[in-house]
Amino acid sequence: MAHAIVHTEFGGPEVLTLQEVADPRPGDGEIAVRVEAAGANPIDAKLRSGLRATDPITTPRRVGSDGSGVVTAVGSGVDGFRVGDAVVFTGVQGTYATDIALSASRAWPRPPQVSAAEGAAIGIPVGTAYQAARSLDVRAGDTLLVHGGSGAVGQALIQYAVLWGATVLATSSERRFDRIRALGAVPVAYGEGLADRVRSAAPQGVTVVIDAAGTDEALQSSVDLLADKTRIATIVRGADAASFGIRAFAGGAPTPLTPQQAVWRAEAIPATLALMAADAFSVEIGPSFPLAEASAAHTALHDGVDGKITLVP
């Protein structure tokens, strides 16, 4: 039997349990995958706790949406995948599992240069970062300020913007400055006086701001630094972004993504895998937990760690 992490109520990490589930059988247009690693994202914890509103739980609810593994079966009508292929997948319900069936449209070939953990780490972070940067038309000549530059989304934002020719400033704690510099950005310490430090680091001014931190300081300094609010967005504070007059992508945003934005999120996965294969994009891998210790992984999500958390069956 396959196993998966489920919960039957909203609550803390302790509600997550390992349960036997039926072995997946791919339907039309689907593939079955033996999971090698699953990415743990902050949204997983928000959904588990009930902080992000969802339907009531009536049956055991699976967890996770990102992962990486090896194809074990191919359903009818699927082209381009064979048993034994290494794949990356995202936007799939229940990736905290040993085995899973998923739409072939949500999977991409994983290059041999990309490890299972790296493949599992990219889904939501790179999709969010790529779409936000494309939505704000980040390009050569821009000066982009990223709030929360040392997180998974922030690191992806830095790398895309640098690749596209923009100058990047990124906020973080001083402890994480070396990582931000290594990615090609100018680090700026958050805290009191942030806007003045940004002005000092970028006397020419900033032309785009993307918030991946979600603090009041981040949002207020953004509008203080850039008059054109159409080029300021948050991926965390969607629920009250309108009160600052800025744009929101995810983070509880009241309006869904546009069709084009959804295309960009999907486009990010193969584009980033190609960059990783060419050693032009890096992912910071953090702690790895056995699948059965998903509750410990969610505790680490809450406490904060360096690098992306993964679960290994």
Secondary structure as GFF3:
##gff-version 3
##sequence-region A 1 313
A	DSSP	beta_strand	2	7	.	.	.	ID=ss1
A	DSSP	three_ten_helix	13	15	.	.	.	ID=ss2
A	DSSP	beta_strand	17	21	.	.	.	ID=ss3
A	DSSP	beta_strand	30	39	.	.	.	ID=ss4
A	DSSP	alpha_helix	42	49	.	.	.	ID=ss5
A	DSSP	beta_strand	61	62	.	.	.	ID=ss6
A	DSSP	beta_strand	66	74	.	.	.	ID=ss7
A	DSSP	beta_strand	86	90	.	.	.	ID=ss8
A	DSSP	beta_strand	99	103	.	.	.	ID=ss9
A	DSSP	three_ten_helix	104	106	.	.	.	ID=ss10
A	DSSP	beta_strand	107	109	.	.	.	ID=ss11
A	DSSP	alpha_helix	116	135	.	.	.	ID=ss12
A	DSSP	beta_strand	143	147	.	.	.	ID=ss13
A	DSSP	alpha_helix	152	163	.	.	.	ID=ss14
A	DSSP	beta_strand	167	172	.	.	.	ID=ss15
A	DSSP	three_ten_helix	174	176	.	.	.	ID=ss16
A	DSSP	alpha_helix	177	182	.	.	.	ID=ss17
A	DSSP	beta_strand	186	189	.	.	.	ID=ss18
A	DSSP	alpha_helix	194	201	.	.	.	ID=ss19
A	DSSP	beta_strand	208	211	.	.	.	ID=ss20
A	DSSP	alpha_helix	216	225	.	.	.	ID=ss21
A	DSSP	three_ten_helix	229	231	.	.	.	ID=ss22
A	DSSP	beta_strand	232	234	.	.	.	ID=ss23
A	DSSP	three_ten_helix	238	240	.	.	.	ID=ss24
A	DSSP	alpha_helix	241	244	.	.	.	ID=ss25
A	DSSP	beta_strand	247	248	.	.	.	ID=ss26
A	DSSP	alpha_helix	259	277	.	.	.	ID=ss27
A	DSSP	beta_strand	285	290	.	.	.	ID=ss28
A	DSSP	three_ten_helix	291	293	.	.	.	ID=ss29
A	DSSP	alpha_helix	294	303	.	.	.	ID=ss30
A	DSSP	beta_strand	308	312	.	.	.	ID=ss31
###
